[in-house]
Structures are given as structure tokens and as C-alpha cells.
């Protein structure tokens, strides 16, 4: 399935989630930046609050789109040790990348959320949305971070993902909703006609709509 853009993908994801979660009074958390325009139609369809949960991918030096792990709000670290071994990444190199991404995570927290508290997550169904799952490291970090808030249920949702990522995600989330898991995945952008970068301003605008 090829999506026109992230909004189209979000509308299709909303359709898949609506019957089960419309009356569950969920909270929708988007992974910025690309997950926000996907999550906005989901939150609208489910009549749910929309917020962001900031996660940063730890990209392999020189191949930054290839994740060797991720960090999330609350001090969560998820590492893909297989990737680190395959690419010859030392712990010191990983820590340097993590320190840099920690600073960017703080910047984004301030830029998108300011001093607003998170919506109450304890005892709630929380739907975490991203625009696609390649390695799944970022959304796994988000699931682990959200667990600290004691939700009743965590649903990880994306329009497209690799079979390996969706399978691994099922070990940490209560439910995984991935509309498409193509055998020859390639990368998230391959499944969108328009996969242009989402800006900070777009993220802020979408959050202010709620």
C-alpha cells in the first residue's frame, strides 16, 4: 500500500483503530516529527487528546538513518546490539551520539510542549503513533517510556513497518497495529508518494489544533 502523504496514512490508520478504540477514551501520543501529521487524524477520529512523546533515534555515525538504538523521555535507552556489532560501533561512540541526541530531545520537548504537563496517562489506553517502523527502535523506546506512567494499555500503531520491527514491538506493547508489513520493506519513505520532512512549525500547529 502506497500512501499519498502522512495525512492520508493517518486517515487510514484512524479507520483501522476507530471501531475498537472510539469508546475507550484513549490518549494519542505522536512521535515527532513525522508521526504528528499521522497521529492528528487518529486523534480527531477517536475524539482523543493529542500530544507528543519525544524520542530520538541513535543513528549510526555516517549512516544516521540506520538506527543502533533510541532514547526517550524519562531516561529510557533502547540499544540494537546486533547493529552495533555489525557496524563496529563502540560503546564510547554510542554514548557520544546519545549525548548529542539528548540535547536535541530537550530542545524538542521545550519547542513542542513548553511547560505543559502530559495528559493523564495512568489507567488510560495510550495509542503511540509513528509514520513507519524500520527497525522499530524509536517506538520501542517510547513504549518503555510511557510504561512509567502506568497506563492500562499501550497500542503501538503505524501505517507501515518491516515485519521484523512489528514482531519485536509486539514483545513490549500490548497491541501492535501496522496496516502494511511488506516483505521487501526497503525503508519507510518508499511507501509514501510525499515523504517530505515535517517542520517544527507544523508540529506546533497540529498540536495547537487540539
C-alpha positions in Angstrom: 0.0 0.0 0.0 1.4 3.4 -1.0 0.1 6.5 0.9 -0.2 9.9 -0.7 1.3 11.6 2.3 1.2 11.3 6.1 -2.3 12.7 6.4 -3.6 10.1 4.0 -1.8 7.4 6.1 -3.2 8.8 9.3 -6.8 8.7 8.0 -6.4 5.1 7.0 -4.8 4.3 10.4 -7.7 6.0 12.1 -10.2 3.8 10.2 -8.4 0.7 11.5 -8.4 1.9 15.1 -11.9 3.5 15.3 -14.1 0.5 15.9 -12.1 -0.8 18.8 -10.9 2.4 20.5 -13.5 5.0 19.7 -15.3 4.4 23.1 -12.1 3.6 25.1 -11.3 7.3 25.7 -7.7 6.9 24.7 -4.8 9.3 24.6 -2.9 9.6 21.4 0.8 10.3 21.6 2.8 11.0 18.4 6.5 10.6 17.8 7.8 13.9 16.4 8.2 15.0 13.9 6.9 12.7 11.2 4.4 10.9 13.5 2.5 14.0 14.3 0.6 14.5 11.0 -0.2 10.8 11.0 -1.5 10.9 14.6 -3.6 14.1 14.1 -6.4 12.3 12.1 -6.3 9.4 14.5 -6.9 11.7 17.5 -9.6 13.5 15.6 -11.4 10.3 14.7 -11.2 8.9 18.2 -12.1 12.3 19.8 -8.9 11.9 21.9 -6.3 14.3 23.2 -3.2 14.5 21.1 0.3 15.1 22.4 3.9 14.2 21.6 6.3 11.8 23.3 9.7 12.8 22.3 12.1 10.1 21.2 15.4 10.4 19.4 16.9 7.7 17.2 20.6 6.9 17.8 21.9 6.9 14.2 25.0 5.0 13.2 27.7 7.6 12.6 28.0 8.2 8.8 24.7 6.3 8.3 22.4 8.4 10.5 19.1 6.9 9.1 20.2 3.5 10.3 19.3 3.2 14.0 21.6 1.5 16.5 19.1 2.4 19.2 16.9 5.2 20.6 16.4 7.3 23.7 13.1 8.6 25.1 11.7 11.0 27.7 12.4 9.7 31.2 15.9 8.3 30.6 14.9 5.3 28.5 17.6 3.8 26.3 17.0 1.0 23.8 20.0 -0.4 22.0 20.2 -2.7 19.0 23.4 -4.6 19.9 23.2 -6.6 16.7 23.5 -3.3 14.6 26.3 -2.1 16.9 28.3 -5.3 16.3 27.6 -5.3 12.6 28.7 -1.7 12.1 31.6 -1.9 14.6 30.2 0.8 16.9 31.9 1.0 20.3 30.1 1.9 23.5 32.0 5.2 23.6 30.8 6.1 20.1 27.2 5.2 21.1 27.5 7.4 24.2 28.7 10.4 22.2 25.7 10.0 19.8 23.3 9.6 22.8 24.7 12.7 24.5 24.1 14.8 21.3 20.6 13.4 20.8 19.7 14.0 24.5 20.3 17.7 23.9 18.1 17.7 20.8 15.4 15.8 22.7 15.4 18.5 25.4 15.1 21.2 22.7 12.2 19.5 21.1 10.4 19.0 24.4 10.7 22.7 25.0 9.7 23.7 21.5 6.6 21.4 21.2 5.4 21.2 24.8 6.7 24.1 26.7 5.9 23.6 30.3 2.6 21.7 29.7 2.2 18.6 31.8 1.3 15.4 29.9 -2.3 14.5 29.7 -3.1 11.9 32.5 -2.0 8.5 31.3 -2.4 6.4 34.4 -5.1 3.8 33.8 -5.7 5.0 30.3 -5.4 3.4 26.9 -2.4 5.1 25.2 -2.0 4.9 21.4 1.5 5.7 20.3 1.8 6.7 16.6 4.7 6.9 14.2 4.8 7.3 10.4 6.5 4.0 9.9 8.7 1.3 11.5 12.0 0.4 10.0 14.0 -1.0 12.9 11.3 -0.1 15.4 13.9 1.2 17.9 12.3 4.6 18.4 8.7 3.4 19.1 10.0 0.6 21.4 11.8 3.3 23.4 8.5 5.3 23.5 6.6 2.3 24.7 9.0 1.7 27.6 9.0 5.4 28.5 5.2 5.5 28.5 5.1 2.4 30.8 6.4 4.6 33.6 3.1 6.5 33.6 1.2 3.3 34.4 -1.3 3.2 31.5 -3.8 0.4 31.4 -2.9 -0.5 27.8 -0.3 0.6 25.2 -1.1 0.3 21.5 1.7 0.9 19.1 0.4 2.0 15.7 1.9 2.8 12.3 0.8 2.8 8.7 3.7 0.6 7.5 6.6 -1.3 9.0 9.0 -4.1 8.5 7.9 -7.5 9.6 10.9 -7.7 12.0 10.1 -4.4 13.6 6.5 -5.2 14.1 7.3 -8.6 15.6 9.8 -7.2 18.0 7.4 -4.4 19.0 4.8 -7.0 20.0 7.1 -8.1 22.8 6.8 -4.7 24.6 3.5 -3.2 23.5 0.1 -4.7 24.5 -1.0 -4.4 20.8 0.6 -3.6 17.5 -1.4 -2.1 14.7 0.6 -1.9 11.5 -1.5 -1.6 8.3 1.1 -2.9 6.0 4.2 -5.2 6.5 5.7 -5.6 3.1 8.2 -8.4 2.6 10.7 -6.2 0.8 10.5 -3.2 3.1 13.3 -1.0 1.9 12.5 2.0 4.1 9.6 4.0 5.3 9.8 6.7 2.6 9.4 4.1 -0.1 5.7 3.7 0.9 4.8 7.4 0.6 4.4 9.5 -2.5 5.2 12.5 -0.4 7.6 11.9 2.5 8.9 15.4 2.8 10.2 16.4 6.2 7.8 17.7 8.9 8.9 21.0 10.3 8.8 22.2 13.9 6.2 24.8 13.0 3.9 22.1 11.5 4.2 20.1 14.7 3.3 23.1 16.8 0.4 24.0 14.6 -1.1 20.4 14.7 -0.8 20.3 18.5 -2.5 23.7 18.9 -5.4 22.3 16.9 -6.3 20.1 19.8 
